[in-house]
Amino acid sequence: MAGSASNHWRILAGLALGGVTGVVAHQFASGSEGLRSAVTWLSDWVMHPLGQIFLRLLFLVVVPLVFAALAASVARLGNGRSLGRMGVRVGLFFAVTMAFSVSMGLLAMNSLAPGQGFDAATRDELLEAFQSDAASLRTGSAAAAATTPMAQVNLVLDMFLPRNMIGAITEMRMLPLIVFAVLFGLGVGVQRPDRRESACRMLDTVTDAMIRVVEMAMRLAPYAVFALIFVATSRFGLALLGKVGAFVGVVLGCYAVQLFAFYPVLVSLLVRRGPVDFLRRCIPVMATAFSTSSSSATLPTSIEVCERDLGIRPSVASFVLPLGATVNMNGTALFEGCAVLFVAQVFGIDLSLGQQAILVLLCVLSAVGVAGVPGGSLPLLMIVMAQVGVPAEGIALILGVDRLLDMGRTTVNVMGDVVAAAWVDRLEGASDGAA
């Protein structure tokens, strides 16, 4: 435990040093073409590969870990009643917390209105600078849009039961994998006791092996985190942040309220644990989520911390956390609501209370379909913008700072999953005791 704790502090140190070093490198390189080329070379050929090795080690274990852990958990529940009870509790928690997140974001945006009075010249500059990125996202959002009832039905079915399961998995769409793992676990659960236990032991072996791979990857984490943050900050520095700083400040402030006020209240009232100690034990989860910007990449760390440091039973952690990494997107829903309202304010579009109520629902529903990878929410965000009459090309206004905001919303997403798992674990313990 001591070694694990010291590694957590090294990760945080790498996070801070990478940010500072990247900003300083960007600042010094801005006045010299030679220095700019050197920083670009360092970022592309040293920092980027180091960060990607770490990320890909984590992505490597996600599919076998989610499948094995979730299938074994479902098989051991023994009956559909227990599974249904956990599913209802998790679904209720996810829906309520995501609705709270969006509502809080819209309240902050309406109160502070960072997009009103936005300089037209800066707006045009950002639209031009990120025009190509916005165009590629528009292509993705158009592909995801459904224009007929049959297409809409097929779109929903593809989220759960795609024709090509392998293709869905390679795109890091975890919901089909979760459905398959649950069905497989239910199939194992009705086998003879000896066959069921043999299958569960095999699945446990796969889970344990993947956890060992995660532990090896985490030894690289302090250096990889430094590299990942350096790549982002050395590219943009603080200049771009200053242009949309008010918007970024509002969104980050909402993230902070969610992480350090709303979640601690839930931990205290629902989980009945000390929130300070709870958050302290979750430092590796938050650091991994912030640096990778990926709920899927953070999932192995979340499972390990929940079982080892928070004492959550494997049957609960293995069910709630993979499900949460796919459908519980508090930070994403919050960000989408803030982004739509910000772009509307910049373009002078006044969204009525009715439109904002629809926006809350759209943000919650679209967040469920987001892939747990960096930038996964952006194509769906453009669909949401179009639904409430906000110009989809306005997404270019925030693309430059999205990496920073993506780090924050991923942290909020993942911590929501951890709090949900802790709450369900307490309730399941009470249910088992009553039984």
N, C-alpha and C positions, 0 to 999 in steps of 0.2 A: 504493500500500500504506500509506503514512504516513497519508493521509486516512482510509482504511478503519480503520486501527488506532485513530486518535483517535476515530472514531465509536463504536467498541466501548466505549471508556472513558466516552463521553458516555451510552451506553445504560446502563451500570452505575451511573453517577451518577444518571440519571433514575430507575432502579429504587430506589436507596437513598433519594433525596429524596422520591419519591412515597410510599414506605412511612412515612417519618418524618412527613411533612406530613399524611398521612391520619390517623395515630394521634393527632397533636397536635390536628388539627381535630376529631376525634371526642371527645377529652377535653374540649376547651374548650366544645364545643357541648352536651355532656351536661347542663350546668347551666342552659341557657337555651333556651327554645322558639324565640326569634327566631334565635339562632345556629344551632340545629339545622336550622331551615328554610333558612337561607342556605347551610349546608354541603350540604344535600340538593339545593338548586337548582344549586349549583356542580357537584356530582357528576353530576346528571341531564342538565343542559343544556350543560355545557362539557366536563367530563372524559370522560364516557361517549361523546359523539359523536366526540371526537378519537381516543379509543382504538379505536372501532369503524371509523373511516375506515381506520386502519392495518390492523386485522384483516381488513377486507373486501378491501383491496387485495391482501393475501396470499392470502386464500381465492379471489380472482378468478383467480389464475394457477395454482392447484393442478391443476385438471382438465386444461387443455391442456398444462401442463408435464409432469405425470406421464405422460399418454398419449404425447406426442411423444418425450420422452426415453427412456421405456421401450421403445416400439415401435422406435425407431432402434437402441437398444442390442441388442435381440433380433435385429433384422434383420442387424446387422453381425456377430453371433456366428457366423453362417454355417451352423451345424448344431445339431441338438438335443442332441448330445453335450456341447458346451460349456455350453449352457444347463442341462442336467441336472446337470452337475458343479457349477456355481455354485449351483444350487438346493439340492443335497444339502448343500453346505458351509454355506450360509446357514441352512437349516432346522436343522441340527445345532447351530450357534451359538445360534440363537434359543431352541431347546428347552432346552439346557443352562443358559444364563444366566437364563432365566425360572424354571426349577426352583430354581436357586441363590437367586434373589431371594425367592421365596416361602418357601423353607426358612429363610433368614436372618431374615425377618420373623417367622415363627412361633417360631423359637428366641428371638428378642428378647422377643416378647410373653409367652412362657411363663416366661422368666427374670425379667422385670421386672414382669409382671402389672399394668399400669397401670389395668385395669378393676376389679380386686378392691378391695372397700371403697369403691366409688364412692358418693357421697352420694345417697340415694334422692330427696331433695327436688330436688336439681339434675337428676337423671335425669328426673323427672317434668316439671320446668320446660322442659327441652330437648325432650322428647317433645311437649309442648303447643305450644311456640313454632314447631316445624318440622313440625307435623302435616300441614298442607296440602301442603307440598313433598313430604313422604314419600308422601302419598296419590297425588299426580300421578306420582311415580316408580313406585309400585306398579302404576298403570295401564299404564305403559310396560313394566314387567317381566312383567305378566300377558299383554300382547300378544305378548311375545317368547317366552313359555313354550309348550312343545309337550306335549300330553297323550297323543297316540296315536303309534304307530310311523310311520304315514304322515305325520303332521304334523311329526314330528321329522326325517324324511327331507327333507320340503319345506323345513324351516327351514334345514337344512344346504345344500341346493341353492340356496336364495335368497341365501345368503352369497356364493356364487361365480357363479351363473348366474340372476339374477333375471329374472322375466318382463318387468319394466319397468326397463331400464337407466338411462333418464333419471331416473326416480324415485329409484333407488338413488344416483345421483350427486348429486342435489339434497339427499339426506339425508347427504351426505358419507360414504357407505359406499364406501371406496376399493377394497375387494377385487374387486368385479365389474369396476371400471375396469381394474385391473391384469390380470385374466384376459383382458379384451378387448384390451388393449394387447399382451399377450404373443401372443395368437392373431393379431392384425393384423401384428405384427412377424414372426412365423413365415411368414405369407402373403407379406409383402414379401420375405423372405429367399430364397424359392424362385423369385423372378422372374428374368428375364434380367439380367445384371450392369448394363447401362446403365439399365434401368428401376428396379432395386433402388437404385442409387446416386442416381438422380433423386429417388426417394421419400425416401431418407434425408436428402438435402440439404434437401428441403422440411420434413421433421420437425426437422432441425437449426435451420432458420430460425425455426420456431415456438418451439423451446426457447430460442434466443438472445433472441428478442423478450420472452419471459416473464422471463428473467433480468434484462433491462434494466428491466422494470416493478418487479421486486423491488428493484433498486438504487435506483430512485426512491422506493419505499416506505420503504426503510431510512433515508432522509434524515429521515423523520418519526419514526423509531423512538425516539430519546431522549425526545421530548415525549410520544409515544403511550404509551411504557412508564410514564412518570411518571403519566399520566392513568389507565391501567389499574390500577396499584397503588393510586393514591389512592382510586379508587372502592371497592375491596375493603376497604382499611384504615379509611377514613372511616366505613364502614357499621358495622363490628363493633368496631373498636378492639382493645384487649387484654383486655377483660373476658371475652368468650366464650372466647378462647384460654386464659385462666386456668382455666376450668372443666374443660376437657378437655386441659389443658396436658401432662399426663404422657403421654397417648396421642400427642399431636402431637409431643412430644419424641422418643418412641421411633421413630415413623415417619420423622421428619426425620433422626434419627441413622442409621437404616438407609439412607436415601437417600444420606447423606454417605459411608457406608462403600462403597456401590455406586459412587458417582461418583469418590471420591478414594482408594480402596484397591483394590477389585475391578477396575474398568476399567483403572487404571494398571498393575496386574499383567498383565492381558491384553495391553495395549499393549506392555509390555516383553517378555513371553514369546512372544506370538503374532505381533504386528505387527513387533516388533524395532525399535522407535523409542523415543526418550526420552519418557517420559510427561509430564514437566513442559512441554516444548515442545509436545507434542501437545495437551494441555489448553489451553494458552495460545492456540493457533491456533483452538481451538473456542469461545472466549469469545462470539463473536456468535451461535453456535448455541445455547449454553446460555442467554444473555440473552433471545433471541427465544422459546425454548421456555418459559422461566420466566414471561415477561410475558404470553404469549398463551394458555398452558395448552392448546395445540393442536399435536399432531404434524403434522397436515396443513398448518396455517399456517406451521409451521417448516420444512417440506420444501423450499421454494425456497431458503431460506438454507442449509440443510444441503447441498444439492447444490452451491451456489456455493462454499461454504467447502471442501468436500471436494475439488473439482476445482482450485480456485484456490490454496488455502493448504496443503492436505495432499498435493497432487499425485496424488490418486487418479484413475485413468483414467475418462473419462466413461462408457465402456461398463459399468464396474463400478458406479460411483456411481448411474447411471441405472437400474440393475437392483436393487441392494441397498436403496437408501434408500427408494424408494416402497414396496417390499415390506415393509421394516422399519416404516415409518410405519403400516402396516396390521396386521401380525401380530406384530411384536416389541415387546411391552409389558412390559418388565422392571419398571418402576416401578409400573405398574397392577397386575400380578400380586402384587407385594410389598404394595401398599396393600390390596388386597382381602383377602389373608390376615390382615394385621394388623387390619383393620376387623372382620372376622367374629369373630376371637378376642376383640377388645376388647368387642364387644357381648355375646358369650357370657359374658365375665367380669362385666360389669355386671349381667346378669340371673342370675348364679349358675349358668350352664350349664357343665358340665365336658365338654369334648370329648376323647374317647379318642385314643390314638395312631393307631388305625385311621381314625377320623373325620378327623384332621388330615392323614393321608396322602391320603385322598380329597380333602380341601380343597386340597392342593397341586395335584393333577391338575385339579380344577375351576377353580382360579384361573388356571392356565396356559391351559386351553381357553377359558374365558370371556374372558380378556384378548385372545385372538386376534380375537374378534368385536366388540371395542370400537370405536366410531367415534372418529376422531382429532380430536374437538372437545371444548371444555370440558365437564366433567361427563359425558362419554360412558360412563364405566364404571359409573355409579350404578344404572341399571335392571338391568344384568346382575349387579351385586353383590347385589341383593335376591334374585335367583334362586339364587345360590350360598348365601346365608344360609339360604334355605328348604330347600335340599337337605341341610344338615347339622343341621337342627332348631333354628336360631337365629331368634328373632322378626324378621321382615323390617322391622317398624315401628321397630326399634332403629336403623335408618339415620338417624333424626332426631337421634340423639345426636351425629353427626359432620357433619351438613349445614352447620352454621354455620362450620366451619373447613375445609370441603372445598376452598374456593377456594385456600387456601394449600397444602394437600396436593396439589391438582391441579397447581399450578405445579411443585412438586418432582417429582412422578411423571412429568410430561411431560418434564422435563429429563433424568431417568434414562432414560426411553424413547428419546428422540432420541439421546442420547449412546451408547446401546447400538447403535443403527443405524450411527452413525459408526464405532465401533470394529469392528463387523462388516464394514463396507465396506472399512476399511483392511486387515483381516486377509485378506478374500477377494482384494483387489487384490494383496497380496504373494504369495498362493498362485497366483493366475492368472498373475502375472509369472513365477513359477518354472515353471509348467506350459508357458507359451509358450516359455520359454528351453529347456526340456527337449525340446519338440517341434522 
